[in-house]
C-alpha cells in the first residue's frame, strides 16, 4: 500500500512517524510521498518557515534508506487541481491518501486517482463537530467525552463513511494544546491498526447519521473575546479551549489584555461582570463573572510578555478595582 500522507500541523506528526515505523517493521505500507502546505513567511524579517509536518518529515526521512525517502510536495494553498494531481502521480503511483489536519479540500477528481481512495483522521466522534475546530468545540461545550474518527474522504467535508472510531473521557481541565497532544498520539495507533486491518481484509465502514450532525467553525479574533457576563466555568472553558496557541482577550481600558491561564471559583462578590475584585495568593487575580469568579493566573498585555499574576501586578499596581471588557 503506497501512501500519500497529507498534513500540515504538529498534530499529524505522530501519525506520520507511526506509519514510517510500520513501513520499517513490515511490508504492509510505504509512505511514498508527503503533501503539506507551502512555507509561510513568519517573524519580523518574514523568514520562510516550513509547516510543522514538513519539519518532522525531514527528520523522519533520515531513518529511511535513500531509495525510500518520500518526496515532500507543496502546492499553493488555493490550488489542488489537475496540474497538481498530474505532478503527484508523476512522482509516484499512490494507492491511498491519508490526511490529518491538512487544511485543504480534496476535489473528487483528485481523490479519483487513488485506487483505494482517501481517508481522513478527524478528532471528534463524527458526525459530531464536523469542521475545522472539533478539539476546541469539545472543551467549549463542556463535553465529558470526545474521540477520534477515521473516515472516508468525500465530496463534502467530514461527511464520509466511518471506518474506525474510538472515544475517551474528558476530565474537564484539558486545554486545546493538551487535548491535541493526546489525540495526536492516540490517532497514530488507530491509523496503523487500520492499515493492518485493511491488509487482512478486516475492515468495514458505516454511513454517518445525518440527523446527529453538528458543526464547528474556525476561530477568529472576535470569537476569542472573553464575555465576562457568562459563568466563570464558561469563561474558563473558553480560555482553555484555545490555549496555548491562540489567546483569549479582553479590553482593559484601551489596551488588549490576554488571559492565558486560570480557574473558575464559586461565589459572587456583588460586582459588575468584568470587575477586578481582588487577588488570591493561591489562585490569582479575581475577576467577577455573571456567575462565579474567574481567577486569572497568567496574563499578557498586547506586545508584552506573558506574566504570572504576581509579576503582572508588580507592573500594574492599580489593576485591582478596574473594569475589564
C-alpha positions in Angstrom: 0.0 0.0 0.0 1.7 3.2 -1.2 0.6 6.1 0.9 0.5 9.8 0.2 0.3 11.4 3.6 -1.2 14.9 3.7 -1.0 17.2 6.7 0.5 20.4 8.0 0.2 20.9 11.8 2.1 19.2 14.5 -0.9 17.1 15.5 -0.3 15.0 12.3 3.4 14.3 13.1 2.9 11.2 15.3 0.7 9.5 12.7 3.3 10.0 10.0 6.0 8.7 12.4 3.9 5.7 13.2 3.4 4.9 9.5 7.1 5.2 8.9 7.8 2.8 11.8 5.2 0.4 10.3 7.0 0.6 7.0 10.3 -0.2 8.6 9.0 -3.2 10.5 6.6 -4.7 8.0 5.6 -4.8 4.3 2.1 -3.5 5.0 2.7 0.0 3.7 5.1 2.5 2.2 5.0 6.2 2.9 5.7 7.2 -0.7 5.0 10.9 -0.5 4.2 13.7 1.9 1.9 16.5 0.9 2.0 19.7 3.1 1.3 23.4 2.8 3.9 25.8 1.4 6.4 27.5 3.7 5.0 30.7 5.2 6.6 34.0 6.0 6.9 34.5 9.7 8.6 36.9 12.1 9.8 40.5 11.7 12.0 39.6 8.8 9.4 37.3 7.1 11.6 34.3 7.0 10.2 31.3 5.1 9.1 28.8 7.7 8.1 25.2 6.8 5.0 23.6 8.3 5.3 21.5 11.4 4.7 18.4 9.4 7.4 19.3 6.8 10.0 19.8 9.6 9.0 16.4 11.1 9.0 14.7 7.8 12.6 15.9 7.1 13.8 14.3 10.3 11.8 11.1 9.7 13.3 10.7 6.2 16.7 10.2 7.7 15.6 6.9 9.1 14.7 5.6 5.7 17.1 4.2 3.0 17.9 6.8 0.4 15.8 5.0 -2.2 12.8 5.0 0.1 12.9 8.6 1.2 9.5 10.1 0.4 9.4 13.4 -1.5 7.8 16.4 0.3 5.3 18.1 -2.0 3.9 21.6 -1.6 1.4 23.4 -3.6 -0.1 26.9 -3.4 -2.8 26.9 -0.8 -5.7 27.6 -3.2 -4.6 25.1 -5.8 -5.1 21.3 -5.9 -6.4 20.8 -9.4 -5.5 18.8 -12.5 -1.9 20.1 -12.8 -1.1 19.3 -9.2 -2.7 15.9 -9.5 -0.6 15.0 -12.5 2.5 16.2 -10.8 1.8 14.0 -7.8 1.2 10.9 -9.8 4.3 11.5 -12.0 6.4 11.3 -8.9 4.7 8.1 -7.7 1.6 6.0 -8.3 0.0 6.2 -4.9 -2.6 3.7 -3.7 -4.2 5.7 -1.0 -4.3 9.2 0.5 -4.2 9.6 4.3 -4.9 13.1 5.6 -4.7 14.6 9.0 -5.1 18.4 9.6 -4.0 19.3 6.0 -6.4 22.2 5.9 -7.4 22.0 2.3 -10.3 20.4 0.4 -9.6 17.4 -1.8 -11.7 17.7 -5.1 -13.4 14.5 -6.3 -11.2 14.4 -9.4 -8.1 14.4 -7.1 -9.4 11.6 -4.9 -10.4 9.5 -8.0 -6.7 9.0 -8.9 -6.1 6.9 -5.7 -7.3 3.3 -6.2 -8.0 2.8 -2.5 -9.5 6.3 -2.2 -8.7 8.7 0.7 -9.2 8.6 4.4 -9.1 11.4 7.0 -8.3 11.4 10.7 -10.8 13.7 12.4 -10.5 14.5 16.2 -14.2 14.1 17.1 -16.9 11.4 17.3 -18.4 12.1 13.8 -20.9 13.2 12.9 -20.5 15.4 15.9 -18.3 18.5 15.3 -17.7 18.4 11.6 -15.4 21.3 10.7 -12.0 22.8 11.5 -12.1 23.1 15.3 -13.5 19.9 16.9 -11.0 19.8 19.8 -11.8 23.4 20.8 -15.6 22.7 20.4 -15.5 19.7 22.8 -13.8 21.9 25.5 -16.0 24.9 24.9 -19.2 22.9 25.3 -18.0 21.1 28.4 -18.2 17.7 26.9 -17.4 14.7 29.2 -16.4 12.6 26.2 -14.8 13.0 22.8 -12.9 10.8 20.4 -11.2 10.2 17.0 -12.8 9.1 13.8 -11.2 7.6 10.7 -13.5 8.4 7.8 -13.7 8.2 4.0 -12.8 11.5 2.3 -16.0 12.5 0.4 -17.4 15.4 -1.7 -18.5 17.3 1.4 -16.1 17.9 4.3 -16.3 15.4 7.1 -19.3 13.5 5.7 -17.7 10.3 4.5 -18.3 6.8 5.9 -16.8 5.9 9.2 -14.0 3.4 9.1 -13.0 3.3 12.7 -13.8 5.3 15.8 -12.5 5.5 19.4 -13.9 7.5 22.3 -12.3 8.6 25.5 -13.4 10.7 28.6 -12.5 14.3 29.3 -11.6 15.3 32.8 -12.6 19.0 32.4 -9.2 20.6 32.8 -7.9 20.0 29.3 -6.6 22.8 27.1 -6.6 22.8 23.4 -2.9 22.1 23.5 -3.0 19.1 25.9 -6.0 17.6 24.2 -4.4 17.9 20.8 -1.3 16.2 22.0 -3.3 13.3 23.4 -5.3 13.0 20.2 -2.1 13.1 18.1 -0.6 10.1 19.9 -3.8 8.1 20.0 -4.6 8.7 16.4 -1.2 7.3 15.4 -2.1 3.9 16.8 -5.5 4.0 15.2 -4.3 4.6 11.7 -1.7 1.9 11.9 -4.2 -0.6 13.2 -6.5 0.3 10.3 -3.7 -0.2 7.7 -3.1 -3.7 9.2 -6.8 -4.5 9.2 -7.0 -3.3 5.6 -4.2 -5.6 4.6 -6.1 -8.5 6.3 -9.5 -7.6 4.8 -10.8 -7.0 8.3 -12.3 -3.5 7.7 -15.9 -2.4 7.4 -17.5 1.0 7.1 -20.8 2.6 8.0 -22.5 5.8 6.9 -22.8 8.7 9.2 -26.2 9.6 10.8 -27.0 13.0 9.3 -29.7 13.6 11.9 -26.9 13.7 14.6 -24.6 16.0 12.6 -23.2 19.2 14.3 -20.7 21.7 13.1 -17.9 23.9 14.4 -16.2 26.9 12.8 -12.7 28.1 12.7 -11.9 30.6 15.5 -11.0 34.2 14.8 -10.1 37.2 16.9 -13.7 38.1 17.6 -14.6 34.6 18.8 -11.8 34.7 21.3 -13.0 37.8 23.0 -13.9 37.0 26.7 -17.5 37.6 27.7 -17.4 38.2 31.5 -21.2 38.1 31.7 -21.0 34.3 31.2 -20.4 31.9 34.1 -16.9 31.5 35.4 -16.9 27.9 34.2 -17.8 29.0 30.7 -15.1 31.6 30.8 -12.6 29.0 32.0 -13.6 26.6 29.2 -13.3 29.4 26.6 -9.7 30.2 27.7 -8.7 26.6 28.0 -10.1 25.7 24.6 -7.7 28.0 22.7 -4.6 27.8 25.0 -1.8 27.9 24.4 -1.6 28.5 20.6 -4.5 31.1 20.5 -5.1 33.8 23.1 -8.5 34.8 24.5 -8.6 38.5 25.2 -10.5 41.4 26.8 -10.2 45.2 27.0 -8.5 46.9 29.9 -9.2 50.5 29.1 -7.8 50.9 25.6 -5.3 48.1 26.0 -5.8 44.5 24.8 -5.2 42.1 27.7 -5.0 38.3 27.1 -5.7 35.8 29.8 -3.7 32.6 29.2 -4.4 30.5 32.3 -6.7 30.5 35.3 -9.6 28.6 37.0 -13.2 29.0 37.9 -14.2 29.7 41.6 -17.6 29.7 43.2 -19.1 32.9 44.7 -20.4 36.3 43.7 -18.9 39.5 45.2 -21.8 41.7 44.0 -19.8 43.5 41.3 -20.4 44.1 37.6 -19.1 41.3 35.4 -15.6 42.0 34.4 -14.8 43.9 37.6 -11.3 43.0 39.0 -12.3 42.4 42.6 -9.2 41.3 44.3 -6.3 38.8 44.4 -6.0 35.4 46.0 -2.4 34.4 46.8 -3.0 30.8 45.7 -5.4 31.2 42.8 -4.7 34.5 41.1 -6.4 37.8 40.2 -10.1 37.6 40.9 -12.5 38.7 38.2 -16.3 38.8 38.6 -18.3 36.8 36.1 -22.0 36.5 35.6 -22.0 33.5 37.9 -18.9 32.9 39.9 -15.4 34.3 40.0 -12.6 33.6 37.5 -9.1 33.6 39.0 -6.5 34.6 36.3 -3.0 33.1 36.9 -1.2 34.1 33.7 -1.9 37.4 31.8 -0.3 39.3 28.9 -0.8 42.8 27.5 -0.5 43.0 23.8 3.1 43.2 22.6 4.3 42.3 26.1 5.5 39.1 27.7 3.1 36.7 29.4 3.5 37.0 33.2 2.3 35.1 36.3 -0.3 37.2 38.2 2.2 38.3 40.9 4.7 39.6 38.4 1.8 41.2 36.4 0.6 43.1 39.5 4.1 44.3 40.2 3.9 46.2 36.9 0.2 47.1 37.1 -0.2 48.2 40.7 -3.6 49.9 40.1 -5.1 46.9 38.3 -7.3 45.8 41.3 -10.5 47.6 41.2 -10.6 48.3 37.5 -13.1 47.1 34.9 -12.4 44.7 32.1 -14.4 44.3 28.9 
